[in-house]
């Protein structure tokens, strides 16, 4: 069977696939009106969106108030002051009880890794595996490492281990990972570079260059592992690293099978064939835009592609510099 090749815009739409009101107002309105709004104490900000079928299956405790009329969910404010610790306990309890009853396959990927809930007070956190159940903004860091010899650019591309529950066997960015609560993006990059690609800390600190951020609103499909339809708004801090030809990334953990050094044309072919994890495809397209490989002259959908790689998310976001506990 012939492979149906994907355009660059197809790749962007595959990752940023939560509807836009301008594209289909009816679909957007119907979906948005069905979702429950997740709020935390001390703020009226909506910090997440929850699918109604998720609300039905989560094992709620008395620490929570669920208003089905306004479709709002938040920890209960009792006589006892609602501290960050008590709020975190309420969040942890509902996920712990739900996990014990094996209500969601996505919780089988429990990491014991906490994510900051953006829009909530600093230190308000949630287990990473539960983030898509509550539809909160998650933040990661991705780096593209490349070489340049005689004017020819080549890119280091890893293949994810086939044993991984999420996107097993798909292609990835050279280095990629989530940022834990309290961790600064660049420190996360240094850590992930050592763990995943065996790149020396000194090299990364000296030579990695910031390329900005990529943002999108992803509705998870079967490749993500666990339930489909879960909401995953994300922000990825992106970095570039030019390597000498003698420097070869090597798997440092069990998450990567191997690394390939590919020409731009080989990477573009793999992208068109759908071999890359969706958000990694978007990060590579952003890399190509910033390096003048994709331009308004050779890509008819250039403006839409660039704008959709920097989606304004309908949730609070903050620079990590301002998320450090005071």
C-alpha positions in Angstrom: 0.0 0.0 0.0 1.4 3.4 -1.0 2.2 5.8 1.8 0.2 9.0 1.7 2.7 11.8 2.2 1.8 14.6 4.6 2.4 18.3 3.8 4.0 20.6 6.3 0.6 22.1 7.2 -0.8 18.5 7.7 2.0 17.9 10.2 1.1 21.1 12.1 -2.6 20.4 12.1 -1.9 16.8 13.4 -0.2 18.3 16.5 -2.2 21.5 17.0 -5.6 19.7 16.5 -7.9 21.3 19.0 -10.5 23.2 16.9 -10.2 26.8 16.1 -13.3 28.9 16.1 -12.4 30.5 12.7 -12.2 27.0 11.1 -15.4 25.5 12.4 -17.3 27.6 14.9 -20.0 25.0 15.5 -17.5 22.2 16.2 -15.4 24.5 18.4 -18.5 25.8 20.4 -19.9 22.3 20.9 -16.6 20.9 22.2 -15.9 23.9 24.5 -19.4 23.9 26.0 -19.1 20.2 26.9 -15.8 20.6 28.8 -15.5 21.1 32.6 -13.4 24.0 33.7 -10.7 23.2 36.3 -10.0 25.9 38.8 -7.9 26.1 41.9 -8.4 28.1 45.1 -7.2 31.7 45.2 -7.8 32.3 41.5 -10.7 32.5 39.1 -8.4 31.6 36.2 -9.3 28.4 34.3 -6.1 26.3 34.6 -7.4 23.2 32.7 -10.2 21.7 30.7 -11.6 18.2 31.5 -13.6 15.9 29.2 -17.0 15.0 30.6 -16.3 11.3 30.4 -13.2 11.9 32.5 -15.2 13.7 35.2 -17.5 10.7 35.4 -14.7 8.2 35.8 -12.4 10.0 38.2 -12.7 8.9 41.9 -13.5 12.2 43.5 -13.1 12.8 47.3 -14.9 15.2 49.6 -12.1 17.6 49.0 -13.6 18.6 45.7 -16.6 20.6 44.5 -18.2 19.6 41.2 -20.8 22.0 39.8 -22.5 20.3 36.9 -24.5 23.4 36.0 -21.6 25.7 35.5 -19.3 22.8 34.6 -16.7 23.9 37.1 -14.4 21.7 39.3 -12.3 23.0 42.1 -10.9 21.9 45.5 -13.4 22.7 48.3 -12.8 25.8 50.5 -13.5 24.6 54.0 -13.3 26.4 57.4 -9.7 25.4 57.5 -7.6 27.7 55.2 -6.9 26.2 51.8 -3.1 26.1 51.7 -1.0 25.0 48.7 -0.2 21.8 50.6 -3.9 21.0 51.2 -4.7 21.8 47.5 -1.9 19.5 46.4 -3.2 16.8 48.7 -6.6 17.0 47.1 -5.1 16.7 43.7 -2.9 13.8 44.7 -5.7 11.9 46.4 -8.1 11.9 43.5 -5.3 10.6 41.2 -4.1 8.1 43.7 -7.6 6.6 44.3 -8.4 6.7 40.5 -5.1 4.9 39.8 -5.8 2.2 42.4 -9.1 1.4 40.8 -7.4 1.3 37.4 -9.9 3.6 35.8 -7.6 5.1 33.2 -4.8 3.4 31.3 -3.0 6.7 31.0 -2.3 6.4 34.8 -0.4 3.2 34.2 2.4 5.5 33.1 2.8 7.0 36.6 6.2 8.7 36.8 6.4 10.1 40.3 7.2 13.4 38.6 5.4 16.6 39.5 4.3 19.3 37.1 3.6 22.9 38.0 -0.1 23.9 37.4 0.2 27.2 35.5 -2.1 29.9 36.7 -2.1 28.5 40.3 0.2 29.6 43.1 3.8 28.5 42.7 4.2 25.1 44.2 0.7 23.9 43.2 1.6 20.6 41.4 0.2 17.5 39.8 1.6 14.1 38.9 2.7 14.2 35.3 0.6 11.1 34.3 -2.6 12.9 35.4 -1.9 16.1 33.5 -3.9 15.2 30.4 -6.9 14.1 32.5 -7.2 17.6 33.9 -6.1 19.2 30.6 -3.5 21.5 32.2 -0.7 23.2 30.3 2.5 21.1 30.3 5.9 22.4 29.5 8.9 20.7 27.9 12.2 21.3 26.3 13.3 20.1 22.9 16.7 20.4 21.2 17.8 19.8 17.6 21.5 18.9 17.3 23.1 19.2 13.9 26.4 19.2 12.1 27.5 21.4 9.2 30.3 20.3 6.8 31.2 21.9 3.5 27.9 23.8 3.7 25.8 20.6 4.2 23.6 20.4 7.3 22.9 17.1 8.9 20.6 16.5 11.8 20.9 13.9 14.6 17.6 12.0 14.8 16.8 9.4 17.5 14.3 6.6 17.3 12.2 6.0 20.4 12.4 2.6 22.0 9.6 0.3 20.6 8.9 -0.7 24.2 7.8 2.9 25.2 4.1 3.2 25.9 4.0 6.6 24.3 4.8 6.8 20.5 7.0 3.7 20.7 9.3 3.3 17.7 8.6 6.8 16.3 11.3 9.4 15.5 12.1 12.2 18.0 14.1 15.3 18.4 17.7 14.9 19.4 16.8 15.7 23.0 13.3 16.1 24.5 11.6 15.9 27.8 9.2 17.4 30.3 10.1 20.1 32.8 9.4 19.2 36.4 8.0 21.7 38.9 10.6 24.0 40.1 13.0 23.3 37.2 14.2 25.9 34.8 14.0 25.1 31.1 17.8 25.2 30.5 18.5 23.0 33.5 16.0 20.6 32.2 17.8 20.6 28.8 21.1 19.9 30.4 19.6 17.0 32.3 17.8 15.5 29.4 20.8 15.9 27.1 22.9 13.8 29.5 20.2 11.2 30.1 19.0 10.7 26.5 22.0 11.5 24.3 25.0 11.2 26.6 26.0 14.8 25.7 28.4 16.4 28.2 27.0 19.1 30.5 29.9 21.4 29.7 29.2 21.2 25.9 25.5 21.8 26.2 25.9 24.8 28.6 28.5 26.3 26.3 27.0 25.7 22.9 23.2 25.2 23.1 21.3 28.2 21.7 17.7 29.2 22.5 15.3 29.2 19.6 12.2 30.5 21.5 9.1 28.4 22.1 6.5 26.3 20.2 3.0 26.2 21.5 0.0 24.0 20.4 -3.2 22.4 21.8 -3.1 18.7 21.2 -5.9 16.2 21.5 -4.3 12.9 22.1 -4.7 9.9 19.7 -3.9 6.2 20.1 -0.2 6.7 19.6 0.1 8.7 22.8 -0.8 5.6 24.9 -3.8 5.3 27.1 -7.2 6.9 26.4 -7.7 9.0 23.2 -9.4 12.4 23.3 -7.5 13.7 26.3 -6.5 17.3 26.1 -2.9 18.3 26.2 -2.1 22.1 25.7 1.7 22.4 25.6 4.6 24.8 25.4 8.0 23.6 24.3 11.2 25.6 24.9 13.3 24.9 21.8 17.1 24.9 21.5 19.7 24.3 18.8 23.1 22.7 19.2 25.7 22.6 16.4 28.1 19.7 17.0 31.5 18.9 15.7 31.4 15.8 13.5 33.4 13.9 16.1 30.7 14.3 18.7 28.2 11.5 18.4 25.0 11.3 20.5 24.5 7.9 22.1 21.5 6.5 24.1 22.0 7.2 27.8 18.9 5.4 29.0 16.3 2.9 27.7 14.1 5.5 26.0 16.1 5.7 22.8 17.1 2.8 20.5 19.6 4.6 18.2 20.6 7.9 16.6 20.8 8.6 12.9 22.7 11.5 11.2 20.5 12.5 8.4 20.5 15.2 5.7 17.7 17.8 5.7 16.2 16.0 2.7 16.2 12.6 4.6 14.5 14.3 7.6 11.9 16.0 5.4 11.1 12.6 3.8 10.6 11.0 7.2 8.4 13.9 8.2 6.2 13.5 5.1 5.9 9.8 5.8 4.6 10.5 9.3 7.5 8.8 11.1 8.0 11.6 13.7 6.2 12.0 17.0 3.7 14.8 16.3 5.2 17.5 18.5 8.7 16.6 17.4 7.6 17.1 13.8 6.4 20.6 14.7 9.7 21.4 16.5 11.6 20.4 13.4 9.4 22.6 11.2 10.1 25.5 13.5 13.9 24.7 13.2 13.6 24.7 9.4 11.8 28.1 9.5 14.4 29.6 11.8 17.3 28.3 9.6 15.7 29.5 6.3 15.0 26.0 5.0 11.3 26.6 4.9 10.5 30.0 3.5 7.6 32.0 2.1 9.2 31.3 -1.3 9.0 27.5 -1.1 6.0 26.9 1.2 2.6 28.1 0.1 1.2 27.7 3.7 4.1 29.5 5.3 2.1 32.1 7.2 -0.5 29.6 8.6 2.3 27.1 9.6 4.3 29.8 11.4 1.3 31.2 13.3 0.0 27.8 14.3 3.3 26.8 15.8 2.8 29.6 18.2 -0.8 29.2 19.3 -2.1 31.5 22.0 -3.3 29.0 24.6 -6.5 29.7 26.5 -4.8 29.3 29.9 -2.4 31.3 32.0 1.3 30.9 31.2 4.3 32.5 32.8 8.0 32.7 32.3 9.8 30.2 34.4 11.8 33.1 35.9 8.6 34.2 37.6 7.7 30.7 38.8 10.5 30.3 41.3 9.2 30.2 44.9 9.9 33.5 46.7 
